[in-house]
Amino acid sequence: MPPAITRSEPRPGPRLSRPRQAAEAIKQWVMEEGWRPGHRLPTEAALMARFGMAKSTIRESIRLLEAEGLVISRTGPGGGVFVHRVSEARAAALLSNHFYFEDLSIDDIYQIRRALEPELAASLAGRLSEAQLSMLEAAIDDSAPPAAEAGDEAARHAASLRFHAALAGLSDNPLLRFVIRFLAEMLSEVTVSRGLHSATDPALWETGLAYQTRVVAALRAGETEKARAAMSKHMTTAHRLMRAREATVRRRMLRDSGH
């Protein structure tokens, strides 16, 4: 790799430390150059010369970028610092941490699900292979039948959400794919952490199974509007039933606390 001789000034920012300024400047440089995961960054000396910063500052900036998952360091022959792709799982985990203290409600989650998932279904109508449709049908089968124990119901509900994650995985839109998968994971976590699953919930299971089956049928037939409508009704019904669960749990908690 030719040495970097053109100095790039880090972005000014009164609240940013010198290492953070350098890290942001390196990120900007990577984007400007179009470097992809696996590309090796210039040497430490070249980075010092380009950004006009001390060795300790550059090293700390690399540590910051590593902590964010944007670069990875390798030692030995052929080693160095390489551009790295943040995995979807890592990105979702970091985003989940952000919402840890936000006290998300069922309404918060379904406000977005009701807007996005019908459009996802409509966008995939008539575009899926028989193998992909069979995969979705298998995901539906995994969530049946309704559970007899509360712990089993939590697992069954998580399995039912995997249908939505699987459907999102078939989208060509990486942002839509990530957001819907993330929402399914958040709903699963909220359901378990707040005890919103019950020993048996045949209504939620039966309606969910029916709507998911209708969605797959519309996708197979290439019926865009039917796919959108089936998923919209699925989200509306699931929202109503989950909101009722949430209200029941809150009333029980208030009763048990003596309020």
N, C-alpha and C positions, 0 to 999 in steps of 0.2 A: 504494500500500500504506500503511495507517495506521501511524504510528510505534509502535514497541514501547516501552511505558512501564513495563511490569512487570518489575522486576529479577528475574533467575533466578540463583541462586547456583550456580557450577560445582560439580561433584561433588568432595568432598574426596578427596585422595589424596596422602599424604606423599611418594610416589615420583614424582609427576607434576610436570613443570614448569608454570609458569603458562600458557604457550601451549597445552600439551597439555590442561590442565584446561579452558581455554576451548574448545578444539576438541571435547572430549567433551561439554561443556555445549551447544554448538551442535548436535551430532549428536542429543543427547537432545531438544532443542527441536524440531528438524525432525521427529523421530518423533512427538512429542506432538501437533504441529500437523497431522500427516498430509500434509506437503508432498511432492509428487511431483517426479520429474526435470523440470527446466525452470522450477521455481518460483524466483523471484528472492529472495535473502535481503535483509533490511533493510540499510540503509546502514551504513557503518563507524561513524558517530556513534551510530546507534541500537544497534548491537551493544555499543559501549563503554558506553553508558548502561545497557543491560539487564544486562550481566555485570560492570559496575563495574571494568573493566580498561583499561589504557592503550592508546593507538593502536598502539604497536609490538607489544604482546601480541596484540591482535586480528588484526593483519596476519600475524603469525607463525602464529597458529592457522589462518587461512585458507590459508596456504601448506602447512601440515600436511595439511589436508583435501584440498587440491588434489593433493598427492603421493599420497594414498590413493585418489584418483579419485572422491571423494564430492561435490566441488563443482568448478565450472569458472568461470574469470573471463573476461569479455568486455569489451573496450574499445569506445569510440565510442558513438554514439547508441543508446539502448536497452541499453547495457552494464550490467555489474554482476557480482555473484557469484551463480551459479545452482546449485541442487541438481542433481547429476549421477549417472547410473546407472553403476556399475562394470560393464564388459562381462564376459561369461563368460571370454573369452580372457585379459583382464587378471587376473581373479580366479584363474584356473587357473595363470597364470604366477607370480603371487605365492605361491600355495600350493606350486607346484613348487619355488620357491626355498627355501621352508621345509624341504622334504625333501631338499635338495641334499646335505647332509652326513649324512643318516640311514642311508645304505647299505641302502635297501629291498631286500628279497629277493623272489623269485618267490612264496614262501609268503605274505609280507605282503600282496601285491597280490591273490592268488587267494583268500585268506581272506575278503576283502570281496566280490570278484566272485562267489564261489560262494554267498554269502548273498543278494546283491541281484539278480543278473541272472535267475535263475529266477523270482523274484517279478515282475520287470519284464515278462518274457514272459507270465506268467500274467495279469497285469493288462491286457494289450493284446489278449488272445484275443477274436476276434469284434468288435473295436471299430475295426478299421482299414479304410480304403477300399481299393478295388482299386488306385488310384493309389499309395497308400502301400505296399501290399504289393509292387507292381511296383518301387518305389524300393528296397525291401529286396533284392529279387531281383537288381536291377542292381548293388547293392553286393556281393553274393555273386560275381557274374560278374567284378567288377573284380579280385578276388583270385586268379583262376585264369589259367593253370595254374601248377604249381610251378616255381620259378625254377631256372635253370641256374647262375647266378653268385651269389656271396654278397651282393654289393651289390643285385642284383635281388631276392634273397630277403628282404632287409630291407624293401624297398619293398612286396613282396607281402604280407609279414606286417603292415605298417602298413595296407595296403588291407583286409586281412581284419578288422582291428580297427575299421575305419570302419563295418562292418556293425553292430557293437555300439553305436557312437556314434550311428548313424542310428536304430537301434531306440530308444535312450534319448531321442532327440529327439522321439519320438512320445508320450512320457509326459506326463500332465498334472501330474505331481509335479515341481516345479522343482528340489528338492533331489536327488531320485533321478536326474533328468536330468543334473545337474551332476556328481554323484559318479561315475556310470558313465562319462561322457565323460572325466572327469579320470583315472580309473583306466586307461582304454584308452590315453590319451596317455602316462601314466606307464609302462605296460607297453611301449609302443613305444619310449620313450626308454631304458628299462633294457635292452631287447633289443638295441638298436643300440650303446649305450655300452659294454656288456659283451661284445659279440661273440657273442650267443646265437643268432644266425641262422647257418645253414650254407648251403653251395652248393646243396644240394637237401635238402628235408625232406618227401618225399611223404606220410609218415604223418600229420604235423601238418596238411598241406593236405587230404588226403583225408578225415580224420575231421572236421576243421573244416567243410569243404564239406557233408558229409553231415548233420551236426547242424544247421547253419544252415538247410539246406533243409528239414529236419524241423520246425524251429521255425516257419518261414514257413508251411508246410502246416498246422500246428496253429493258427496265428493266423488263417489264412484260414477254416478250418473252425469256428473258435470253440471249440476244444477246450482249455479252460483247463489241465487236468491234464496233457495231452499236451505242451502248450507248456512248462509248468514242468519236466516230466521231461526233455524233449529238451534244454532249456537247461542243466539240472543236469548231465546226462551230458556235454554239451559242455564245461562248465567243469571237471568232474572229469578228463576225458581231456586237455584242454589243459593243466591244471595238472600232471598226471603227465608229459606230454611236455616241457613247459617246465622242470620241475624236473630232468629227466634232462639236458636241454641245459646247465642251469646247473652241474650236477655235473661234466659232461664238461669244460666250460670251466675250472672250478676245478682239476680234476686236471691238465689241460694246463698251466695256469699254474704249479702247484706243480712239475711235472716240468721245465718250462723254467727255473724259478728255481733248480733243483738241490736242492730240499727233499724 
